[in-house]
Amino acid sequence: MMGNYFGGGYGFMGGFGFFWMLIFWGLIIWGIIVLVQSVSKNNNQSSGIPQEDAALKTLRERYAKGEIKKDEFESIKKDLTA
């Protein structure tokens, strides 16, 4: 009376609906895993301050406190950035 809407009684996408659903959700889960790993990897790399930056920061702090003069500051900065 009402008929079969999908034709032939095979259901969604000719009987391969479950297969395509597994592929779809597998790709979604894989994408989430890759995204989380990428974000985690970037956080680990950016968490440590490179030694040169730390040395320059310490140098600037010493200069700001007045522990070293401007000519010393410039000389040490030149050595660190060379």
MODELLER restraints for C-alpha pairs under 7 A, 6 or more apart:
rsr = mdl.restraints
at = mdl.atoms
rsr.add(forms.Gaussian(group=physical.xy_distance, feature=features.Distance(at['CA:6:A'], at['CA:12:A']), mean=6.71, stdev=0.5))
rsr.add(forms.Gaussian(group=physical.xy_distance, feature=features.Distance(at['CA:52:A'], at['CA:80:A']), mean=6.87, stdev=0.5))
rsr.add(forms.Gaussian(group=physical.xy_distance, feature=features.Distance(at['CA:56:A'], at['CA:77:A']), mean=6.97, stdev=0.5))
rsr.add(forms.Gaussian(group=physical.xy_distance, feature=features.Distance(at['CA:62:A'], at['CA:68:A']), mean=6.32, stdev=0.5))
rsr.add(forms.Gaussian(group=physical.xy_distance, feature=features.Distance(at['CA:63:A'], at['CA:69:A']), mean=6.74, stdev=0.5))
rsr.add(forms.Gaussian(group=physical.xy_distance, feature=features.Distance(at['CA:63:A'], at['CA:73:A']), mean=6.54, stdev=0.5))
